[in-house]
Amino acid sequence: MGLLGFAAIAVYIWGAWKFWTGFNRTNFSEGKLYLTALWPVFLIANKGYRQNFTKALKG
């Protein structure tokens, strides 16, 4: 695994951590683990999730 793989893992972990800690700022009430684990997929595919992800990132 090269530098690119390490960077991808680091970005995934960073995004998951930020979403997990900011989950209370979103409109979601359930599925914290599921939504956190699949954040890259939902971020690409779902506009509503993107808006909530942005809310979670703002501290």
C-alpha distance matrix in Angstrom:
0.0 3.7 6.9 7.7 5.6 7.0 10.2 10.6 10.5 12.8 15.1 15.4 16.4 18.7 20.4 20.9 22.4 24.6 25.9 26.5 28.5 30.3 31.1 34.8 35.2 34.4 36.9 35.1 36.8 34.8 31.3 29.5 26.7 26.4 26.6 24.0 21.4 21.9 22.4 20.2 22.1 25.4 24.8 24.5 27.2 29.9 32.0 33.5 30.2 29.2 32.5 32.0 28.5 29.9 32.7 30.3 28.4 31.8 32.9
3.7 0.0 3.7 5.4 5.4 6.4 8.7 10.1 11.0 12.5 14.5 15.7 16.9 18.5 20.3 21.5 22.8 24.6 26.1 27.2 28.9 30.5 31.6 35.2 35.3 34.6 37.3 35.8 37.8 36.1 32.8 30.8 28.3 28.1 27.8 25.1 22.9 23.2 23.1 20.6 22.9 26.0 24.9 24.5 27.6 30.2 31.9 33.7 30.5 29.0 32.2 32.0 28.4 29.4 32.3 30.1 27.9 31.0 32.2
6.9 3.7 0.0 3.8 5.5 5.1 6.1 8.6 10.0 10.4 12.2 14.2 15.3 16.3 18.3 19.9 20.9 22.3 24.2 25.5 26.9 28.3 29.8 33.3 33.1 32.7 35.6 34.4 36.5 35.2 32.1 29.8 27.6 27.6 26.9 24.1 22.4 22.6 22.0 19.6 22.2 25.1 23.5 23.4 26.7 29.0 30.4 32.1 29.0 27.2 30.1 30.1 26.3 27.0 29.9 27.8 25.3 28.2 29.4
7.7 5.4 3.8 0.0 3.8 5.4 5.0 6.2 8.7 9.8 10.5 12.3 14.3 15.2 16.5 18.3 19.9 21.0 22.5 24.2 25.8 26.9 28.1 31.7 31.3 30.5 33.2 32.1 34.4 33.1 30.0 27.9 25.9 25.5 24.5 22.0 20.3 20.1 19.3 16.5 19.0 22.0 20.4 19.9 23.2 25.7 27.1 29.0 26.1 24.2 27.3 27.5 23.9 24.6 27.8 26.0 23.6 26.7 28.2
5.6 5.4 5.5 3.8 0.0 3.8 5.4 5.1 6.3 8.6 10.0 10.6 12.4 14.2 15.4 16.6 18.3 20.0 21.2 22.4 24.4 25.8 26.7 30.3 30.4 29.5 32.1 30.5 32.6 30.9 27.6 25.7 23.3 22.9 22.5 19.9 17.8 17.8 17.7 15.3 17.6 20.7 19.7 19.5 22.5 25.0 26.8 28.4 25.2 23.9 27.1 26.9 23.3 24.6 27.4 25.3 23.3 26.7 28.1
7.0 6.4 5.1 5.4 3.8 0.0 3.8 5.5 5.2 6.1 8.7 9.9 10.6 12.2 14.3 15.4 16.4 18.3 20.0 20.9 22.5 24.2 25.5 29.0 29.1 28.7 31.6 30.1 32.0 30.5 27.4 25.0 22.8 23.0 22.5 19.5 17.7 18.4 18.0 16.1 19.0 21.7 20.4 20.9 24.0 26.1 27.7 28.9 25.5 24.2 27.1 26.5 22.8 23.9 26.5 24.1 21.9 25.1 26.1
10.2 8.7 6.1 5.0 5.4 3.8 0.0 3.8 5.5 5.0 6.2 8.6 9.9 10.4 12.2 14.2 15.3 16.4 18.2 19.8 21.1 22.3 23.8 27.3 27.0 26.6 29.6 28.5 30.7 29.6 26.7 24.2 22.5 22.6 21.4 18.5 17.3 17.7 16.5 14.4 17.5 19.9 18.1 18.6 22.0 23.9 25.1 26.5 23.3 21.5 24.3 24.1 20.3 21.0 23.8 21.7 19.3 22.3 23.6
10.6 10.1 8.6 6.2 5.1 5.5 3.8 0.0 3.8 5.4 5.2 6.2 8.7 9.9 10.6 12.3 14.2 15.4 16.5 18.2 20.1 21.1 22.1 25.7 25.5 24.6 27.3 26.0 28.2 26.9 23.9 21.8 19.9 19.6 18.5 15.9 14.4 14.3 13.4 11.0 13.9 16.6 15.2 15.4 18.7 20.8 22.3 23.8 20.5 19.0 22.1 21.9 18.3 19.5 22.4 20.3 18.3 21.7 23.3
10.5 11.0 10.0 8.7 6.3 5.2 5.5 3.8 0.0 3.8 5.5 5.1 6.2 8.5 9.9 10.5 12.2 14.2 15.4 16.2 18.3 19.9 20.7 24.4 24.7 24.0 26.7 25.1 26.9 25.3 22.2 19.9 17.7 17.8 17.3 14.3 12.5 13.4 13.0 11.6 14.5 17.0 16.1 17.1 20.0 21.7 23.5 24.4 20.9 19.9 22.9 22.0 18.4 20.0 22.4 19.8 18.2 21.7 22.8
12.8 12.5 10.4 9.8 8.6 6.1 5.0 5.4 3.8 0.0 3.8 5.4 5.2 6.1 8.6 9.9 10.5 12.2 14.2 15.2 16.5 18.1 19.6 23.1 23.2 23.1 26.1 24.9 26.7 25.6 22.8 20.1 18.3 19.0 18.0 14.7 13.9 15.0 13.8 12.8 16.3 18.2 16.7 18.1 21.3 22.6 23.8 24.5 21.0 19.7 22.2 21.3 17.5 18.6 20.9 18.2 16.1 19.3 20.1
15.1 14.5 12.2 10.5 10.0 8.7 6.2 5.2 5.5 3.8 0.0 3.8 5.5 5.0 6.1 8.5 9.8 10.5 12.1 14.0 15.4 16.3 17.8 21.2 20.9 20.5 23.5 22.5 24.8 23.9 21.3 18.7 17.4 17.7 16.1 13.1 12.8 13.1 11.2 9.9 13.6 15.2 13.3 14.7 18.0 19.2 20.2 21.1 17.8 16.1 18.7 18.1 14.3 15.3 17.9 15.6 13.4 16.7 18.2
15.4 15.7 14.2 12.3 10.6 9.9 8.6 6.2 5.1 5.4 3.8 0.0 3.8 5.5 5.2 6.1 8.6 10.0 10.6 12.0 14.3 15.4 16.0 19.7 19.9 19.0 21.7 20.2 22.3 21.0 18.1 15.7 14.1 14.2 12.9 9.9 9.1 9.7 8.4 7.6 11.1 12.8 11.8 13.4 16.3 17.5 19.0 19.6 16.0 15.2 18.0 17.0 13.4 15.2 17.5 15.0 13.7 17.3 18.7
16.4 16.9 15.3 14.3 12.4 10.6 9.9 8.7 6.2 5.2 5.5 3.8 0.0 3.8 5.5 5.1 6.0 8.5 9.9 10.3 12.1 14.1 15.0 18.6 19.2 18.9 21.9 20.3 21.8 20.6 17.9 15.0 13.2 14.3 13.4 9.9 9.4 11.3 10.3 10.7 14.0 15.3 14.5 16.7 19.3 20.0 21.4 21.4 17.7 17.1 19.5 17.8 14.3 16.1 17.8 14.7 13.4 16.9 17.5
18.7 18.5 16.3 15.2 14.2 12.2 10.4 9.9 8.5 6.1 5.0 5.5 3.8 0.0 3.8 5.5 5.2 6.1 8.6 9.9 10.7 12.1 14.0 17.2 17.3 17.5 20.8 19.8 21.6 21.1 18.9 15.7 14.8 16.1 14.4 10.9 11.6 13.1 11.0 11.4 15.1 15.7 14.1 16.6 19.5 19.8 20.5 20.5 17.0 15.8 17.7 16.2 12.6 13.6 15.3 12.4 10.4 13.7 14.3
20.4 20.3 18.3 16.5 15.4 14.3 12.2 10.6 9.9 8.6 6.1 5.2 5.5 3.8 0.0 3.8 5.5 5.2 6.1 8.4 10.0 10.5 11.7 15.2 15.0 14.5 17.6 16.7 18.9 18.5 16.3 13.4 13.0 13.6 11.4 8.3 9.6 10.3 7.6 8.3 11.9 12.1 10.4 13.2 15.9 16.0 16.7 16.7 13.2 12.1 14.2 12.8 9.1 10.6 12.6 9.9 8.5 12.1 13.6
20.9 21.5 19.9 18.3 16.6 15.4 14.2 12.3 10.5 9.9 8.5 6.1 5.1 5.5 3.8 0.0 3.8 5.5 5.2 6.0 8.6 9.9 10.2 13.9 14.6 14.0 16.8 15.2 16.8 15.8 13.4 10.4 9.5 10.6 9.0 5.4 6.7 8.6 6.9 8.9 11.9 12.0 11.5 14.5 16.6 16.5 17.7 17.1 13.4 13.4 15.4 13.2 10.0 12.5 13.6 10.4 10.2 13.8 14.7
22.4 22.8 20.9 19.9 18.3 16.4 15.3 14.2 12.2 10.5 9.8 8.6 6.0 5.2 5.5 3.8 0.0 3.8 5.5 5.1 6.1 8.4 9.8 13.0 13.9 14.3 17.6 16.2 17.4 16.9 15.0 11.5 11.0 13.1 11.7 8.1 9.9 12.2 10.5 12.6 15.7 15.5 14.7 17.9 20.0 19.5 20.3 19.4 15.9 15.7 16.9 14.5 11.5 13.2 13.7 10.1 9.6 12.7 12.7
24.6 24.6 22.3 21.0 20.0 18.3 16.4 15.4 14.2 12.2 10.5 10.0 8.5 6.1 5.2 5.5 3.8 0.0 3.8 5.5 5.4 6.0 8.3 11.3 11.2 12.0 15.5 14.9 16.7 16.9 15.6 12.1 12.7 14.5 12.1 9.1 11.8 13.3 10.6 12.6 15.8 14.9 13.4 16.9 19.1 18.2 18.3 17.3 14.0 13.4 14.1 11.9 8.9 9.9 10.3 6.9 5.8 8.9 9.3
25.9 26.1 24.2 22.5 21.2 20.0 18.2 16.5 15.4 14.2 12.1 10.6 9.9 8.6 6.1 5.2 5.5 3.8 0.0 3.8 5.6 5.1 5.6 9.2 9.4 9.1 12.3 11.4 13.3 13.4 12.1 8.9 10.0 11.4 8.6 6.3 9.6 10.8 8.1 11.0 13.5 12.1 11.3 14.9 16.5 15.3 15.6 14.2 10.9 11.0 11.8 9.1 6.5 8.8 8.9 5.4 6.4 9.7 10.7
26.5 27.2 25.5 24.2 22.4 20.9 19.8 18.2 16.2 15.2 14.0 12.0 10.3 9.9 8.4 6.0 5.1 5.5 3.8 0.0 3.8 5.6 5.3 8.5 10.2 10.4 13.3 11.6 12.5 12.1 10.8 7.1 7.9 10.4 8.8 6.2 9.3 11.6 10.1 13.3 15.6 14.4 14.3 17.9 19.2 17.9 18.7 16.9 13.6 14.4 15.1 11.9 9.9 12.3 11.7 8.0 9.4 12.2 12.2
28.5 28.9 26.9 25.8 24.4 22.5 21.1 20.1 18.3 16.5 15.4 14.3 12.1 10.7 10.0 8.6 6.1 5.4 5.6 3.8 0.0 3.8 5.7 7.6 9.1 10.7 14.0 13.1 13.8 14.3 13.8 10.1 11.4 14.1 12.4 9.9 13.1 15.3 13.3 16.3 18.8 17.4 16.8 20.5 22.0 20.5 20.6 18.7 15.7 16.0 16.0 12.8 11.1 12.5 11.2 7.5 8.6 10.4 9.4
30.3 30.5 28.3 26.9 25.8 24.2 22.3 21.1 19.9 18.1 16.3 15.4 14.1 12.1 10.5 9.9 8.4 6.0 5.1 5.6 3.8 0.0 3.8 5.5 5.6 7.4 11.0 10.9 12.3 13.6 13.6 10.4 12.6 14.6 12.1 10.5 14.1 15.4 12.9 15.9 18.2 16.1 15.2 19.0 20.3 18.3 17.9 15.8 13.2 13.4 12.7 9.6 8.5 9.5 7.6 4.1 6.2 7.6 7.3
31.1 31.6 29.8 28.1 26.7 25.5 23.8 22.1 20.7 19.6 17.8 16.0 15.0 14.0 11.7 10.2 9.8 8.3 5.6 5.3 5.7 3.8 0.0 3.8 5.4 5.5 8.4 7.5 8.7 9.8 10.1 7.2 10.1 11.9 9.5 8.8 12.5 13.8 11.8 15.3 16.9 14.5 14.4 18.2 18.9 16.7 16.7 14.1 11.6 12.8 12.3 8.6 8.4 10.5 8.5 5.6 8.9 10.5 10.8
34.8 35.2 33.3 31.7 30.3 29.0 27.3 25.7 24.4 23.1 21.2 19.7 18.6 17.2 15.2 13.9 13.0 11.3 9.2 8.5 7.6 5.5 3.8 0.0 3.8 5.5 7.9 7.9 8.1 10.4 11.9 9.6 12.9 14.8 12.7 12.4 16.2 17.4 15.5 18.9 20.4 17.7 17.6 21.4 21.7 19.1 18.7 15.7 13.9 15.2 13.8 10.2 11.0 12.3 9.3 7.5 10.8 11.2 10.8
35.2 35.3 33.1 31.3 30.4 29.1 27.0 25.5 24.7 23.2 20.9 19.9 19.2 17.3 15.0 14.6 13.9 11.2 9.4 10.2 9.1 5.6 5.4 3.8 0.0 3.8 6.9 8.5 10.1 12.8 14.1 12.0 15.3 16.6 13.8 13.7 17.5 18.0 15.5 18.5 20.1 17.1 16.4 20.1 20.6 17.8 16.6 13.7 12.5 13.1 11.0 7.9 9.2 9.5 6.1 5.5 8.8 8.5 8.9
34.4 34.6 32.7 30.5 29.5 28.7 26.6 24.6 24.0 23.1 20.5 19.0 18.9 17.5 14.5 14.0 14.3 12.0 9.1 10.4 10.7 7.4 5.5 5.5 3.8 0.0 3.8 5.4 8.1 10.6 11.8 10.4 13.8 14.3 11.2 12.0 15.7 15.6 13.3 16.3 17.3 14.1 13.8 17.3 17.4 14.4 13.5 10.3 9.1 10.5 8.6 5.1 7.3 8.7 6.0 6.0 9.7 10.3 11.7
36.9 37.3 35.6 33.2 32.1 31.6 29.6 27.3 26.7 26.1 23.5 21.7 21.9 20.8 17.6 16.8 17.6 15.5 12.3 13.3 14.0 11.0 8.4 7.9 6.9 3.8 0.0 3.8 6.6 9.6 11.5 11.3 14.9 14.9 12.1 13.9 17.3 16.8 15.0 18.0 18.2 14.7 15.0 18.2 17.5 14.1 13.2 9.6 9.4 11.6 9.6 6.7 9.9 11.5 9.0 9.7 13.3 13.8 15.3
35.1 35.8 34.4 32.1 30.5 30.1 28.5 26.0 25.1 24.9 22.5 20.2 20.3 19.8 16.7 15.2 16.2 14.9 11.4 11.6 13.1 10.9 7.5 7.9 8.5 5.4 3.8 0.0 3.8 5.9 7.7 8.0 11.6 11.5 9.2 11.4 14.5 14.3 13.2 16.6 16.6 13.3 14.4 17.7 16.7 13.8 14.0 10.5 9.3 12.3 11.4 8.1 10.3 12.9 11.1 10.5 14.2 15.5 16.8
36.8 37.8 36.5 34.4 32.6 32.0 30.7 28.2 26.9 26.7 24.8 22.3 21.8 21.6 18.9 16.8 17.4 16.7 13.3 12.5 13.8 12.3 8.7 8.1 10.1 8.1 6.6 3.8 0.0 3.8 7.1 7.8 11.4 11.9 10.7 12.8 15.7 16.2 15.7 19.3 19.2 16.3 17.8 21.0 20.0 17.2 17.6 14.2 13.0 16.0 15.1 11.7 13.6 16.2 14.0 13.0 16.7 17.9 18.5
34.8 36.1 35.2 33.1 30.9 30.5 29.6 26.9 25.3 25.6 23.9 21.0 20.6 21.1 18.5 15.8 16.9 16.9 13.4 12.1 14.3 13.6 9.8 10.4 12.8 10.6 9.6 5.9 3.8 0.0 3.8 5.7 8.7 8.9 8.8 11.1 13.4 14.1 14.4 18.1 17.7 15.2 17.3 20.4 19.2 17.0 18.3 15.2 13.4 16.7 16.7 13.3 14.5 17.7 16.1 14.5 18.0 19.8 20.5
31.3 32.8 32.1 30.0 27.6 27.4 26.7 23.9 22.2 22.8 21.3 18.1 17.9 18.9 16.3 13.4 15.0 15.6 12.1 10.8 13.8 13.6 10.1 11.9 14.1 11.8 11.5 7.7 7.1 3.8 0.0 3.8 5.6 5.2 5.8 8.3 9.9 10.7 11.6 15.3 14.8 12.9 15.3 18.2 17.2 15.6 17.5 15.0 12.6 15.8 16.6 13.4 13.7 17.3 16.5 14.4 17.5 19.9 20.8
29.5 30.8 29.8 27.9 25.7 25.0 24.2 21.8 19.9 20.1 18.7 15.7 15.0 15.7 13.4 10.4 11.5 12.1 8.9 7.1 10.1 10.4 7.2 9.6 12.0 10.4 11.3 8.0 7.8 5.7 3.8 0.0 3.8 5.6 5.3 5.9 8.5 10.2 10.4 14.2 14.7 13.0 14.6 17.9 17.8 16.2 17.8 15.4 12.4 15.0 15.8 12.3 11.9 15.3 14.5 11.8 14.6 17.1 17.7
26.7 28.3 27.6 25.9 23.3 22.8 22.5 19.9 17.7 18.3 17.4 14.1 13.2 14.8 13.0 9.5 11.0 12.7 10.0 7.9 11.4 12.6 10.1 12.9 15.3 13.8 14.9 11.6 11.4 8.7 5.6 3.8 0.0 3.8 5.6 5.1 6.0 8.6 9.9 13.4 14.0 13.2 15.1 18.1 18.1 17.4 19.5 17.6 14.4 16.7 18.1 15.0 13.9 17.4 17.1 14.2 16.3 19.3 19.8
26.4 28.1 27.6 25.5 22.9 23.0 22.6 19.6 17.8 19.0 17.7 14.2 14.3 16.1 13.6 10.6 13.1 14.5 11.4 10.4 14.1 14.6 11.9 14.8 16.6 14.3 14.9 11.5 11.9 8.9 5.2 5.6 3.8 0.0 3.8 5.5 5.3 6.3 8.4 11.7 11.3 10.5 13.2 15.7 15.2 14.7 17.3 15.8 12.6 15.3 17.2 14.5 13.6 17.4 17.6 15.2 17.3 20.5 21.6
26.6 27.8 26.9 24.5 22.5 22.5 21.4 18.5 17.3 18.0 16.1 12.9 13.4 14.4 11.4 9.0 11.7 12.1 8.6 8.8 12.4 12.1 9.5 12.7 13.8 11.2 12.1 9.2 10.7 8.8 5.8 5.3 5.6 3.8 0.0 3.8 5.6 5.5 5.8 9.5 9.5 7.9 10.0 13.0 12.7 11.8 14.0 12.4 9.1 11.6 13.4 10.8 9.9 13.6 14.0 11.9 14.1 17.2 18.7
24.0 25.1 24.1 22.0 19.9 19.5 18.5 15.9 14.3 14.7 13.1 9.9 9.9 10.9 8.3 5.4 8.1 9.1 6.3 6.2 9.9 10.5 8.8 12.4 13.7 12.0 13.9 11.4 12.8 11.1 8.3 5.9 5.1 5.5 3.8 0.0 3.8 5.6 5.2 8.8 10.2 9.5 10.6 13.7 14.5 14.0 15.8 14.6 10.9 12.4 14.4 11.7 9.7 13.2 13.8 10.9 12.4 15.8 17.0
21.4 22.9 22.4 20.3 17.8 17.7 17.3 14.4 12.5 13.9 12.8 9.1 9.4 11.6 9.6 6.7 9.9 11.8 9.6 9.3 13.1 14.1 12.5 16.2 17.5 15.7 17.3 14.5 15.7 13.4 9.9 8.5 6.0 5.3 5.6 3.8 0.0 3.8 5.7 8.3 9.2 9.8 11.5 13.8 14.6 15.0 17.5 16.8 13.2 14.6 17.1 14.9 12.7 16.1 17.2 14.4 15.5 19.1 20.3
21.9 23.2 22.6 20.1 17.8 18.4 17.7 14.3 13.4 15.0 13.1 9.7 11.3 13.1 10.3 8.6 12.2 13.3 10.8 11.6 15.3 15.4 13.8 17.4 18.0 15.6 16.8 14.3 16.2 14.1 10.7 10.2 8.6 6.3 5.5 5.6 3.8 0.0 3.8 5.7 5.6 6.4 8.6 10.5 10.9 11.7 14.5 14.4 10.9 12.4 15.4 13.8 11.8 15.3 16.9 14.8 15.8 19.4 21.2
22.4 23.1 22.0 19.3 17.7 18.0 16.5 13.4 13.0 13.8 11.2 8.4 10.3 11.0 7.6 6.9 10.5 10.6 8.1 10.1 13.3 12.9 11.8 15.5 15.5 13.3 15.0 13.2 15.7 14.4 11.6 10.4 9.9 8.4 5.8 5.2 5.7 3.8 0.0 3.8 5.5 5.2 5.8 8.6 9.9 10.2 12.3 12.2 8.5 9.2 12.2 10.8 8.3 11.6 13.5 11.6 12.3 15.9 18.1
20.2 20.6 19.6 16.5 15.3 16.1 14.4 11.0 11.6 12.8 9.9 7.6 10.7 11.4 8.3 8.9 12.6 12.6 11.0 13.3 16.3 15.9 15.3 18.9 18.5 16.3 18.0 16.6 19.3 18.1 15.3 14.2 13.4 11.7 9.5 8.8 8.3 5.7 3.8 0.0 3.8 5.6 5.1 6.4 8.7 10.2 12.4 13.5 10.2 9.8 13.4 13.0 10.2 12.8 15.5 14.1 13.9 17.5 20.0
22.1 22.9 22.2 19.0 17.6 19.0 17.5 13.9 14.5 16.3 13.6 11.1 14.0 15.1 11.9 11.9 15.7 15.8 13.5 15.6 18.8 18.2 16.9 20.4 20.1 17.3 18.2 16.6 19.2 17.7 14.8 14.7 14.0 11.3 9.5 10.2 9.2 5.6 5.5 3.8 0.0 3.8 5.5 5.4 6.2 8.3 11.4 12.7 9.9 10.4 14.0 13.9 12.0 14.8 17.3 16.3 16.8 20.2 22.8
25.4 26.0 25.1 22.0 20.7 21.7 19.9 16.6 17.0 18.2 15.2 12.8 15.3 15.7 12.1 12.0 15.5 14.9 12.1 14.4 17.4 16.1 14.5 17.7 17.1 14.1 14.7 13.3 16.3 15.2 12.9 13.0 13.2 10.5 7.9 9.5 9.8 6.4 5.2 5.6 3.8 0.0 3.8 5.4 5.0 5.4 8.4 9.0 6.2 7.5 10.8 10.6 9.4 12.4 14.5 13.9 15.0 18.1 20.9
24.8 24.9 23.5 20.4 19.7 20.4 18.1 15.2 16.1 16.7 13.3 11.8 14.5 14.1 10.4 11.5 14.7 13.4 11.3 14.3 16.8 15.2 14.4 17.6 16.4 13.8 15.0 14.4 17.8 17.3 15.3 14.6 15.1 13.2 10.0 10.6 11.5 8.6 5.8 5.1 5.5 3.8 0.0 3.8 5.7 6.0 7.4 8.8 6.1 5.2 8.9 9.5 7.6 9.8 12.6 12.4 12.7 15.7 18.8
24.5 24.5 23.4 19.9 19.5 20.9 18.6 15.4 17.1 18.1 14.7 13.4 16.7 16.6 13.2 14.5 17.9 16.9 14.9 17.9 20.5 19.0 18.2 21.4 20.1 17.3 18.2 17.7 21.0 20.4 18.2 17.9 18.1 15.7 13.0 13.7 13.8 10.5 8.6 6.4 5.4 5.4 3.8 0.0 3.8 6.1 8.0 10.6 8.9 7.8 11.5 12.8 11.2 12.9 16.0 16.1 16.1 18.9 22.2
27.2 27.6 26.7 23.2 22.5 24.0 22.0 18.7 20.0 21.3 18.0 16.3 19.3 19.5 15.9 16.6 20.0 19.1 16.5 19.2 22.0 20.3 18.9 21.7 20.6 17.4 17.5 16.7 20.0 19.2 17.2 17.8 18.1 15.2 12.7 14.5 14.6 10.9 9.9 8.7 6.2 5.0 5.7 3.8 0.0 3.8 6.9 9.3 8.3 8.6 11.9 13.1 12.5 14.6 17.1 17.4 18.2 20.9 24.1
29.9 30.2 29.0 25.7 25.0 26.1 23.9 20.8 21.7 22.6 19.2 17.5 20.0 19.8 16.0 16.5 19.5 18.2 15.3 17.9 20.5 18.3 16.7 19.1 17.8 14.4 14.1 13.8 17.2 17.0 15.6 16.2 17.4 14.7 11.8 14.0 15.0 11.7 10.2 10.2 8.3 5.4 6.0 6.1 3.8 0.0 3.8 5.6 5.3 6.4 8.9 10.1 10.4 12.5 14.5 15.3 16.5 18.9 22.1
32.0 31.9 30.4 27.1 26.8 27.7 25.1 22.3 23.5 23.8 20.2 19.0 21.4 20.5 16.7 17.7 20.3 18.3 15.6 18.7 20.6 17.9 16.7 18.7 16.6 13.5 13.2 14.0 17.6 18.3 17.5 17.8 19.5 17.3 14.0 15.8 17.5 14.5 12.3 12.4 11.4 8.4 7.4 8.0 6.9 3.8 0.0 3.8 5.4 5.0 6.4 8.8 9.7 10.8 12.7 14.3 15.5 17.2 20.6
33.5 33.7 32.1 29.0 28.4 28.9 26.5 23.8 24.4 24.5 21.1 19.6 21.4 20.5 16.7 17.1 19.4 17.3 14.2 16.9 18.7 15.8 14.1 15.7 13.7 10.3 9.6 10.5 14.2 15.2 15.0 15.4 17.6 15.8 12.4 14.6 16.8 14.4 12.2 13.5 12.7 9.0 8.8 10.6 9.3 5.6 3.8 0.0 3.8 5.4 5.2 6.4 8.6 10.0 10.8 12.5 14.5 15.9 19.0
30.2 30.5 29.0 26.1 25.2 25.5 23.3 20.5 20.9 21.0 17.8 16.0 17.7 17.0 13.2 13.4 15.9 14.0 10.9 13.6 15.7 13.2 11.6 13.9 12.5 9.1 9.4 9.3 13.0 13.4 12.6 12.4 14.4 12.6 9.1 10.9 13.2 10.9 8.5 10.2 9.9 6.2 6.1 8.9 8.3 5.3 5.4 3.8 0.0 3.8 5.4 5.0 5.9 8.5 9.7 10.2 12.2 14.3 17.3
29.2 29.0 27.2 24.2 23.9 24.2 21.5 19.0 19.9 19.7 16.1 15.2 17.1 15.8 12.1 13.4 15.7 13.4 11.0 14.4 16.0 13.4 12.8 15.2 13.1 10.5 11.6 12.3 16.0 16.7 15.8 15.0 16.7 15.3 11.6 12.4 14.6 12.4 9.2 9.8 10.4 7.5 5.2 7.8 8.6 6.4 5.0 5.4 3.8 0.0 3.8 5.5 5.0 6.2 8.7 9.8 10.6 12.6 16.0
32.5 32.2 30.1 27.3 27.1 27.1 24.3 22.1 22.9 22.2 18.7 18.0 19.5 17.7 14.2 15.4 16.9 14.1 11.8 15.1 16.0 12.7 12.3 13.8 11.0 8.6 9.6 11.4 15.1 16.7 16.6 15.8 18.1 17.2 13.4 14.4 17.1 15.4 12.2 13.4 14.0 10.8 8.9 11.5 11.9 8.9 6.4 5.2 5.4 3.8 0.0 3.8 5.5 5.2 6.5 8.8 10.1 11.1 14.5
32.0 32.0 30.1 27.5 26.9 26.5 24.1 21.9 22.0 21.3 18.1 17.0 17.8 16.2 12.8 13.2 14.5 11.9 9.1 11.9 12.8 9.6 8.6 10.2 7.9 5.1 6.7 8.1 11.7 13.3 13.4 12.3 15.0 14.5 10.8 11.7 14.9 13.8 10.8 13.0 13.9 10.6 9.5 12.8 13.1 10.1 8.8 6.4 5.0 5.5 3.8 0.0 3.8 5.3 4.9 6.2 8.7 10.1 12.8
28.5 28.4 26.3 23.9 23.3 22.8 20.3 18.3 18.4 17.5 14.3 13.4 14.3 12.6 9.1 10.0 11.5 8.9 6.5 9.9 11.1 8.5 8.4 11.0 9.2 7.3 9.9 10.3 13.6 14.5 13.7 11.9 13.9 13.6 9.9 9.7 12.7 11.8 8.3 10.2 12.0 9.4 7.6 11.2 12.5 10.4 9.7 8.6 5.9 5.0 5.5 3.8 0.0 3.8 5.4 5.0 6.3 8.9 11.8
29.9 29.4 27.0 24.6 24.6 23.9 21.0 19.5 20.0 18.6 15.3 15.2 16.1 13.6 10.6 12.5 13.2 9.9 8.8 12.3 12.5 9.5 10.5 12.3 9.5 8.7 11.5 12.9 16.2 17.7 17.3 15.3 17.4 17.4 13.6 13.2 16.1 15.3 11.6 12.8 14.8 12.4 9.8 12.9 14.6 12.5 10.8 10.0 8.5 6.2 5.2 5.3 3.8 0.0 3.8 5.4 5.2 6.5 10.1
32.7 32.3 29.9 27.8 27.4 26.5 23.8 22.4 22.4 20.9 17.9 17.5 17.8 15.3 12.6 13.6 13.7 10.3 8.9 11.7 11.2 7.6 8.5 9.3 6.1 6.0 9.0 11.1 14.0 16.1 16.5 14.5 17.1 17.6 14.0 13.8 17.2 16.9 13.5 15.5 17.3 14.5 12.6 16.0 17.1 14.5 12.7 10.8 9.7 8.7 6.5 4.9 5.4 3.8 0.0 3.8 5.5 5.4 8.3
30.3 30.1 27.8 26.0 25.3 24.1 21.7 20.3 19.8 18.2 15.6 15.0 14.7 12.4 9.9 10.4 10.1 6.9 5.4 8.0 7.5 4.1 5.6 7.5 5.5 6.0 9.7 10.5 13.0 14.5 14.4 11.8 14.2 15.2 11.9 10.9 14.4 14.8 11.6 14.1 16.3 13.9 12.4 16.1 17.4 15.3 14.3 12.5 10.2 9.8 8.8 6.2 5.0 5.4 3.8 0.0 3.8 5.5 7.4
28.4 27.9 25.3 23.6 23.3 21.9 19.3 18.3 18.2 16.1 13.4 13.7 13.4 10.4 8.5 10.2 9.6 5.8 6.4 9.4 8.6 6.2 8.9 10.8 8.8 9.7 13.3 14.2 16.7 18.0 17.5 14.6 16.3 17.3 14.1 12.4 15.5 15.8 12.3 13.9 16.8 15.0 12.7 16.1 18.2 16.5 15.5 14.5 12.2 10.6 10.1 8.7 6.3 5.2 5.5 3.8 0.0 3.8 6.2
31.8 31.0 28.2 26.7 26.7 25.1 22.3 21.7 21.7 19.3 16.7 17.3 16.9 13.7 12.1 13.8 12.7 8.9 9.7 12.2 10.4 7.6 10.5 11.2 8.5 10.3 13.8 15.5 17.9 19.8 19.9 17.1 19.3 20.5 17.2 15.8 19.1 19.4 15.9 17.5 20.2 18.1 15.7 18.9 20.9 18.9 17.2 15.9 14.3 12.6 11.1 10.1 8.9 6.5 5.4 5.5 3.8 0.0 3.8
32.9 32.2 29.4 28.2 28.1 26.1 23.6 23.3 22.8 20.1 18.2 18.7 17.5 14.3 13.6 14.7 12.7 9.3 10.7 12.2 9.4 7.3 10.8 10.8 8.9 11.7 15.3 16.8 18.5 20.5 20.8 17.7 19.8 21.6 18.7 17.0 20.3 21.2 18.1 20.0 22.8 20.9 18.8 22.2 24.1 22.1 20.6 19.0 17.3 16.0 14.5 12.8 11.8 10.1 8.3 7.4 6.2 3.8 0.0
